[in-house]
Amino acid sequence: MAKLLEKGIVQVENAQALWACLDKNTLYVLYDECFGNGFFDPTWSGEKYTIEEVAEIFEDYAENGMLVLCQCQNTNEIIGFCAALPLSRKTDIIAVIQEHLEDAFLYWYYADIGVRPQHRNQGIANKLACNLLKILPTGRVILRVRTDNNASIALHKKLGFTALVNKYGHEVRQQVPQLRKTGEIKTDEKIYFINK
């Protein structure tokens, strides 16, 4: 079932509702448009993933977390998404941040936000993020973003997120290896943000 949160914004409550909104190929194209084609850095070759991997990620969001979709009013096409999972489901993230957050298991991990390139700069990401944050069962949220993704950093700062800092006052960052479409493994520097 998909629950209407506001005009054009729906919460997908399970995998069945996800696949009622879009099929795996359409989801893959949406995800690839948002993350696979140098969405903020034209020299970036994009992450490599399969249709099945993207489907599994979104089924996990729908079944075990929160998934919000934005539908274009004119075409009914899905043009954006935002998702979160309980941080307890992200052991790789917990391994990095648990020493910086004593109550890390009480947090939700804000995992993804994406808007098709032709629909950006229209406030859609802000709407998606605001609606996601409203439906989460806690205000304790953490996210991780590439340090050069200025648009995402600016959006989340505007929403009240601040950089997570360690006991020495330094921002918590992580080097994350990613398989690129070119077949290369490249390392992205990511920074953690927190919203208490």
C-alpha positions in Angstrom: 0.0 0.0 0.0 1.2 3.5 -0.8 0.1 6.2 1.6 -0.4 9.8 0.3 1.7 12.2 2.4 1.0 15.3 0.3 0.2 16.0 -3.3 2.6 14.1 -5.4 4.4 12.5 -2.4 3.7 8.9 -1.3 5.1 6.6 1.4 5.6 3.1 0.1 4.8 0.7 3.0 5.9 -2.6 1.6 7.5 -4.3 -1.5 4.1 -5.0 -3.0 3.3 -1.3 -3.0 6.7 -0.6 -4.4 6.2 -2.8 -7.4 2.7 -1.4 -7.9 4.3 2.0 -8.3 7.0 1.0 -10.7 8.7 -2.1 -12.2 12.3 -3.1 -11.7 13.6 -1.8 -15.0 11.9 1.6 -14.4 13.4 1.7 -10.9 16.8 0.9 -12.2 16.6 3.7 -14.8 15.5 6.1 -12.1 18.3 5.1 -9.8 20.9 5.2 -12.6 19.7 8.7 -13.6 20.1 9.9 -10.1 23.4 8.2 -9.1 25.0 6.6 -12.1 25.8 9.4 -14.5 28.0 12.0 -12.7 25.0 13.7 -11.0 27.2 16.4 -9.5 30.6 15.7 -11.0 30.7 15.3 -14.8 34.1 13.5 -14.5 32.6 10.9 -12.2 31.9 7.6 -14.0 29.1 6.5 -11.7 28.6 3.5 -9.5 28.1 0.1 -11.0 25.1 -2.0 -9.9 22.6 -4.4 -11.4 18.9 -4.2 -11.8 18.5 -6.9 -9.1 20.8 -5.1 -6.7 18.8 -1.9 -7.0 15.5 -3.9 -6.6 16.9 -5.5 -3.4 17.9 -2.2 -1.9 14.5 -0.7 -2.5 12.6 -3.8 -1.3 14.7 -3.4 1.9 13.7 0.2 2.2 10.0 -0.6 1.7 9.9 -3.7 4.0 12.3 -2.7 6.8 12.6 1.1 6.6 10.8 4.1 5.2 10.5 4.9 1.5 9.0 8.0 0.0 8.5 8.6 -3.7 7.6 11.7 -5.7 5.3 11.5 -8.7 5.3 14.0 -11.5 1.9 15.7 -11.5 1.8 15.9 -15.3 3.0 12.4 -16.3 2.5 10.3 -13.2 6.2 9.2 -13.6 8.2 8.6 -10.4 10.8 11.4 -10.4 12.4 11.1 -7.0 12.8 9.1 -3.9 14.1 9.3 -0.3 14.7 6.4 2.0 15.9 5.5 5.5 16.5 2.3 7.5 17.1 1.7 11.2 20.8 2.1 11.8 20.9 -1.3 13.3 20.5 -2.7 9.8 23.7 -1.0 8.6 26.5 -2.8 10.4 29.1 -1.2 8.1 28.0 2.3 9.2 27.7 1.3 12.9 31.3 0.1 12.8 32.5 3.5 11.8 30.3 5.7 14.0 29.5 3.8 17.2 32.6 5.3 19.0 31.2 8.7 18.2 27.6 8.0 19.2 27.0 6.1 22.4 23.3 5.5 21.5 23.9 4.7 17.8 21.3 1.9 17.8 18.6 4.4 18.5 19.3 6.3 15.2 17.9 5.8 11.7 20.2 5.9 8.7 19.0 8.3 6.0 20.3 6.1 3.2 19.2 7.7 -0.1 17.7 10.7 -1.8 17.6 11.2 -5.5 15.7 13.3 -8.0 15.9 12.9 -11.8 18.2 15.5 -13.3 15.5 17.3 -15.4 13.4 17.8 -12.2 16.1 19.2 -10.0 16.2 22.7 -8.5 12.4 22.7 -8.0 12.3 21.9 -4.3 11.5 18.2 -4.8 14.5 17.0 -2.8 13.5 19.3 0.1 9.9 18.0 -0.1 11.0 14.4 -0.1 13.4 14.9 2.8 10.9 16.8 4.9 8.3 14.1 4.4 10.7 11.3 5.2 11.9 13.1 8.4 8.2 13.6 9.5 7.4 9.9 9.3 10.5 8.4 10.9 9.8 7.1 14.4 12.6 9.1 15.9 14.3 12.5 15.3 17.7 10.8 15.7 18.9 10.5 12.1 22.4 10.1 10.6 23.4 10.3 7.0 26.6 9.9 5.0 27.3 12.0 1.8 30.2 12.5 -0.5 32.3 15.5 0.6 32.0 17.0 -2.9 28.2 16.7 -3.1 27.6 20.4 -2.3 23.9 20.3 -3.2 23.1 17.5 -0.8 25.3 19.0 2.0 23.5 22.4 1.6 20.0 20.8 1.6 20.7 18.8 4.8 22.3 21.7 6.6 19.2 23.7 5.8 17.1 20.9 7.3 19.1 21.1 10.6 21.8 18.4 10.0 25.3 19.2 11.3 28.5 17.3 10.8 29.2 14.5 13.2 32.4 15.3 15.1 34.7 13.0 17.1 35.9 13.7 20.6 38.7 15.9 19.2 36.2 18.1 17.3 37.1 16.8 13.9 34.4 15.8 11.4 33.8 12.1 11.1 34.8 11.1 7.5 35.1 7.7 5.8 36.9 6.5 2.7 34.5 4.3 0.8 35.6 2.2 -2.1 33.0 2.0 -5.0 33.0 -0.1 -8.1 32.5 2.3 -11.1 30.8 1.6 -14.4 34.3 1.6 -16.0 35.2 -1.5 -13.8 37.6 0.5 -11.7 37.3 0.7 -7.9 37.6 4.3 -6.8 37.5 5.7 -3.3 35.0 8.4 -2.3 35.4 10.5 0.8 32.2 10.7 2.7 31.2 12.8 5.7 28.6 12.0 8.3 25.9 14.4 9.3 23.5 14.0 12.3 20.1 15.4 13.2 19.2 15.0 16.9 
